[in-house]
Amino acid sequence: MPSKSMEAWVVAALFPYDTAALNGIECWPHPENRLGQQPLNQRIQKRSEDYENRFEDLKNAWPRLTANLTEAQRFQSEFLALTPP
């Protein structure tokens, strides 16, 4: 999975009304820049602890992401195709 996609998905999951999330964030060259543009009390750093703390939010947003973001949808389809039933 390209890291750029993962960062785009984090922005879209946690900040669904962000300008980039509403306008094709998967095509943005540096979606990680949008993380620093969020309100201070809601920002997430690129540390595993921050991702772990927001795990439930990210997990709950996944169905919305796969419904709206083509690369997330493709990743899920390819991943599930390789996963034993």
BELDAVEN-V843866 format. One record per run of one state. SS is the DSSP state (A for helix, B for strand, O for the rest). FROM is the first residue (numbers start at 0). TO is the last residue. If there is no record, write none. Layout:
SS_FROM_TO / SS_FROM_TO
This chain:
O_0_1 / A_2_13 / O_14_17 / A_18_21 / O_22_23 / A_24_26 / O_27_29 / A_30_36 / O_37_38 / A_39_41 / O_42_46 / A_47_52 / O_53_53 / A_54_67 / O_68_68 / A_69_81 / O_82_84
